[in-house]
Amino acid sequence: MEVILREDIKGFGYKNDTVKVKPGYGRNYLIPQGIAILANKSNRKMIDENIRQAAHKAEKLQADADAIATSMGELTLDIKTKAGDSGKIFGSITAIQVADALKEKGFDIDRKKITVDTIKEVGEHKAVIDLHKNVHHTITLNVVAE
């Protein structure tokens, strides 16, 4: 029996894959749980159309991410924080602080998409922003004492 998966199943297949399963597993588990649909002609046609539309949306999302990365360019953010005389800061710089600094510059980026190494001292550091699965942009953080 062939079924089309509607979600990823680890070790079995990915969403929209057509896989062969035993009839009992398909009829009694996958289809009733909504994890898969029967791979007949009309369902295959529907899945092909969904894949085509998703590809168009993915291209648009990637183009938008490229435009944001281009507009950011070689962006340098100044982040002020409390620091001691030796240059060590109290606490650390987090993705939330970077997201707030980006928002002040006009870029509304979710903090979950920002990767910051542990920053514990004043100076220049790097942060990576994941705008899309294929688009990653690096910005410079200039951490200064208040």
N, C-alpha and C positions, 0 to 999 in steps of 0.2 A: 504494500500500500504506500502511495506517495502522498505526502502532506507538504504544505507550505508553512514555514514557521512565521509566527507573528511577533516573536520576540527572541532575543538571544538566549540560547541554552548552552551553558558552558560545557565544552567537550562534545557537543552534538551538532551545533550549527548556529548560524547567525540569522537575524531577521531577514525575511524574504527569500531564504534559501529553500530549495525543494529537496527534501530528504526522503529516503525509503525507511519505513518503520514496519514493525510487525502489526498486523491488523488490530489485534486486541489493544496494544499500546496506543495506537492512533484513535480508535473508536471510543475506548473507555477512559483515556486520560487526556491526551493532547487536545482533541477537539472539544470535549465538554468543559475543560478548564479555560478555553479560549487561547491556548498557546499556539494552536495550529489550525489551519483550515484544509479541507480536502483539495488535492491538486487536480481539479478538473479544468476543462478548457476555459470556462468563464472566469474562474478564480485566478488562473494564470494570467489571463488578459488584464484583469483588474490589478494584480500585483505589478505587472509590467508597466501599466500606466502610473501607478503610485511611485515606482522607482524612477520613472522619467520625470515626474513632477518634483520629486524630492531632489533629483539631480539639479534641476533648474533653481530650486530654492537654495541649495548648497552653493551653487555658483554665485548667486546674489549675495549670500552671507559672506562668502570669501571676498568678493569684490568690495563689500562694505568694510570688512576688516582691513583690507589692503589700503583703502582710502584713509581710514583712521590712522594706520601706521605711517602713511606718507605725511599726513598732517602733523603728526607728533614729531617726526624727523629726529633730530638730535636734541631731544628735550632734556633739560636739567631742572630738577625740582629742588628747591631749598626747603629743608625740613628743620624747624627750630625745636630744640628739646633742652631739658635741663641737663647740665654736665658738670663734672667736677673739674678741678684745676688741672688734672693730669690728662684730660681729654676723654675720660670714660663717661658715658652717659648713664643716667639713672634709669634702669629698665632697658628696653630695646625698641627699635623702630619696627613697627608691624605693617602688615598690608593695609590695615584700616587707615593708618596715617598717610600712607602713600596714596590710597584711593581718595582721601579728603584733599590732599594737595593737587591731585589730578583734577578733581572736581572744581577747584579754584581756578585752574587753567582752562576750564571749559570742556574737559573730557570726562564723561560719565562712565567709568569702568567699574565693574563689580569687583569687590575686594577678593573674591575667590579666584579670580583670574590673574591675580598678581602674585608672583613668587619673589620673596625677599629672603636672602640669606640672613643669618643672625647678625644684626648690626649692634655693636656694643660700644662703639667709639666714634668720635667726631671725625669727619673726613668725607671723601668721595667713595660711593658704593654703587653697585649696579642692582637693578631690579628687572625682572622679565615679566612682560605682560602677554598672556595667551589670548589673543583676540579671536583666533579660530584654530581649529586643529592643525592647520597648515601655516598659520601666520603667528609668529612670535616676535615681539618687539622689545628691545632692550633700552631702558632709560637710565640716566645717571641721577643719583640722589646725592645732594650736597648737604650733609648733616652738619648743622652749626649749633653752637651753644647759645642759649638765650641770654 
